[in-house]
Amino acid sequence: MTETMRAIRADAPGGPEVLRIAELPVPEPGEGELLLRLAATGVNFIDIYRRTGVYPVPFPHVPGSEGAGIVAAVGPGVADWSVGELAATAEGSRTYAEYAIVRADRSTRVPEGVDLLVAAAVPLQGLTAHYLLTSVHPVDRDTTLLVHAGAGGVGLLLIQLAKARGATVLTTVGSTAKGELARAAGADHVLGYDGFEDRVRALTGGAGVDVVYDGVGRATFDGSLRSLRRRGLLALFGAASGPVPPVDPLRLMQGSLVLTRPTMGDFLQTAEERAWRYREVLDAVATGALDVRVGARFALADAADAHRALEGRGTTGKVLLIP
């Protein structure tokens, strides 16, 4: 008899209600693959984009790319992993489930002392914060930057990592409680969204910031451009409020601005690059230098509620599903 597992499946694109619990066969690892028994799965906006059809995927669709757990089986050709080891990944697939297949070369060992729930919460958002700060626009003590959604999962990590590099950090938040979280993470200035670009100008003596890290999208894009100094850079890495309409490149003439839309895969191009990013992020977690906030936990069967919470922008830190 084929062993089965519980998983979340969407049979067609749509709202959160399309996410339903299902019994599916436990997959078997192929060449170069691991089978993880998941302790927790990270919930991310990319899962919502795929569920709604903004990012086309085949249906029926089992969401999820992030998670952490115990290696339950090792596929052919994998020599450096063993059953029972702890692994995490931001590059898996079908992780809204009790078991998931991940590529061995796109997984990382969980350092000793790091809880598996934390290990599931940090890969995607931690790697995103790392490539934004080290590669998209390298940050140091001379950098002044603006982070939108400073109490969100990526926002809290960006603030901490930027402050560790000595930068001056401005951030936007949607409530007083979220502002307290951003301040606790180290933000120098915490702003509301209304008229944030004017406050940014005032706080920088009219010059603007060197870089804006914008994962909000439609609602903040125009203000983000107006917040930049001459020759500043806007890194648009998400669209929590919706996609940005087409942009006339002539708008960038107002200060010779730079606009980029980075994606994580382009910053994990080699084994060495992947290992470097995972190592720096997870080592910071293991030593306590980087605090990962798990803001909400949902049972696997309640994946629809997890999506509603994330879409409603009422969450802070990371949202997890617990199988």
N, C-alpha and C positions, 0 to 999 in steps of 0.2 A: 504494500500500500504506500502510495506517495505521501510523504510528510507534508502537512499544510501549515500555513501561518496566517495571521491576521495582517491585512494591509489596507491602505486607503486607496480607492480607485475612483476616478472620474470617467464616466462613459462618454461624455461630451463636454465641450467647453461651456462655462457658465459661471453662476455665482457660487458662493461657498456651499450651497445646498447640494451641488453635484458631487461633493466629496463624501463617499460612503464606505463603510467598512465592508471588507470582502474576505473570503477565504481563498487563498492562492497557494500554489505549490511552493515549497521552499526551493529557491534556485540552487543550482550546483555551480561551483566556481570552475571556470574554464582556464585556459592557458594564461598564466600571469595574474590570476585573480585570487581574491580572498572572499570568503563568506563571513560576514560579521553578524553576530547576534547583538542587535542594537540595544544599548542602554538608554539612548535618547537620540532624537532627531531634531536638527535645527529647522525652524520655520523662517523662510526668507521671502522678500518681496518677489524674487524671481519665480518662486512657486506660484504666486498669485498671477503674475504675468502669463505664465504657462497655462494655468487653470482657466483663465479668461480668454485665451487665444491671442493675446497681444504678442506673445512669442509663440509661434505655431509649433505644436508637438503632435505626434500621432495619438489618437484616442482609440480605445480606452488607455488611460494614462494613470500611472502611479507616480505621484509627485515626489520631490525630494532629491537633494544632492549632498546633504551634509549630515553627519552623524558620528557617533563614537560607540564602541562596544568591544566585545571579545571575539577574537578570531575563532570561528567554529569549524572552519575547514580551509584547506590550502589547495589551490589548483596546481596543475602540472606546470613545471618550469619556475616555480617559486621556491628559491633556496634560502632566502633570508628572513622568512617569517615562519612561526610555529603556532599550532593550535594553542589557545589559551592566552596569547599575548593581547595587549590592549592597543587598539588602533583607532585613529580618527581620520576623517577626510572631509574636504570641501568639494570634492570632485567625484562623488559617487553618483548613483542613479537609483530611483525607486526606493528611497530611504524612508518613506512613510510606511513603515512595515516593521515586523519583528526581526526579519533578516534581510540583508541586502548584499549584493555583489559590489565589490570595489576593486579597482586595479591596485595591485600591490605597489606599483611604482608611483601611484598617486595617493598613497596613504602615508601616515606618519605614526610612529610609536607615541603613546601617551607617556609623558615623563612621570617618574615616580612621585607620588604625592599630589598629582593633579586628579581631582575627582572626574569620573567619566561624564557626569552631566556638564561640568565646566568644559571638558574636552569636546563635547558635542556642540557647545555654545560658541566656541571661539574660532574654528577654522575659517569659515567663509568671511565673517566680518573682520576677524583679525588679519587675515591675508589681504583683504581689501584695504584696511587702514594702513597696512605696511606698504603695499605698493603705491598707494596714493602719496604717502609721506617720503618714501625713499626714491621713487622712480618717476612718478608723474610730475611732481614738483618737490625736489629734495628740500627738506626743512631743516633749518638750524636756528641758532640763537638770534640771528638777524632777521628772521622771517616773522611777519605779522599775517595771520590768516583768519579766515572766517569759516566755521563749521556749522552747517545747518543741522537741525534736529540733534542738538547736543546731548539729549538724554536718551537717544535711540541706541541701538546696539553698536553700529559703526561709530556714531558720534562720540559716545563715551570712550571708546578705544582710541579714536583719533585725538581727542583732547589729551588723554594720558600720554600717548606716544609723542605727540607734538611738544608737550611740556617737558618730557624727558630729554628732548633735544634742545630745550631752551627757548622755544618760540613763544611769541605773544599770541594768545588764543582768544578770539571773539566767537561767540556762539549764539544761535537762536534757539528758543524753546517755546513750547505752547502753553505752559502753565507755571505757576510759582513752584509747585512741587518738582516739576522737571528742572526748573532753574536751580533748585537746591542740589539736585543730583549732578548737574553740569559743574557747579561750583566745587562740589566735593571732588570731582574728577580733576580739577585744577584750572578750569577756565578763568581767564582774567576778567572778561566782561561778558555778561549774560544779557541778551536782548530778547524782546518780544519780536514777533514777525511784522507787526504793523510799522511801516516806515523804518525798517531796520537799516536800509541803505543810508538814510540820513544820520542815524546814530553811528554807523560805521565811519562815515566821513568825519563826524565831529570827534570821535575818539582817536582818529588818526591824523588830526590836524588838517583835514581836508584832502589828504593824499589818497586814501583808500588802502586796501590790503593787498599783499603780494599775490595771494591765492585764495580762492573760494572753493571749498569742497561741498558740492551740492548734490545730495541724494534725494531732495524733495521734488525738484523738477518744475512743473508748470507754474506752481504758485510762487516760487522764489526766483525763477530764472532772470526776469528783467531786473529785479533788485540786486541780484548777484552781479550782473554785468556792471551796474551802476556803483557797486561797492569796490571795484577793482582800481588799483593805481594804474598809472600809465605803464603799459607793457605787462600788466598783470595777467594771470591765468585763471580761467574758470574750468574746474574739473567737474563735469556733470556725470556722476556715476550712478544715478538712480532716478526714479520718477514716482516717488511715493504719492504725490498729489496728482499724477497723471503725466503723460508725455508732453514734451515741449513742442509747440507748433514749429513748422519750418522757419528757419532763421535766415535773414538776409545777411550775407557776409559783410556787407557795407557797414553794418552796425558795429563791427569790430574795429572800424577806423577811429572810433571815438576813444583814442588812447592806445592804438595799435595793440588791441587785446588779443589774447589767445584763448580759444575754446577747444576743449577736447572731451570726447566721450569714451573713457577707458572701460575695458572689461577685464575681469580677472585672468581669463585664459591667456591673454597676451602677455601677462607678467609671470607666467609659470611655464616658460618655454623650454627649459632644460631641467634635468634632474638636479643640477647644482643650484639653480635659481629657486626651485621648489624647496629644496632642503634648507637653503639659507632663510627663506621667509618663514617656513614652519619653525625652524630652530629659534629664530629671534623672538617670534611671538610666543611660542610655548615655554621657552626658557624664562621669559618675562613673567608669564603666569606662574610657573613653578616657583620662582623666587619671591613672588608677591609684588613685583614691580608693576604688574599689570593686573588690575582688578576687573574680572569679568562678571557683570551683573546678569543674573538670570531673573528676568522680570516677571515671567509667567510660565506656568507649566500646565499642559493639557494632556489628558489621556489620549492615546492614539485615536480612539473612536470619536473624539471630540475635535478632530482636525478642522471641521467647518467653523467651530467657534474660535479656534486659534486664528484662522484666516480673518474672521470678522473683527477680532480684536486688533490684529495687525493693520488691517485696512482702515479701521476707525482711528488709528494713530493715538490710541489711548494707552499703548504699552510703553514700557521703558526697558532698556537693555534687550536681552535676548528672549525670544519665545521658543519653548521646547515642547515636543511631543514625547510622551513617555509610553513605550509599548506595554 
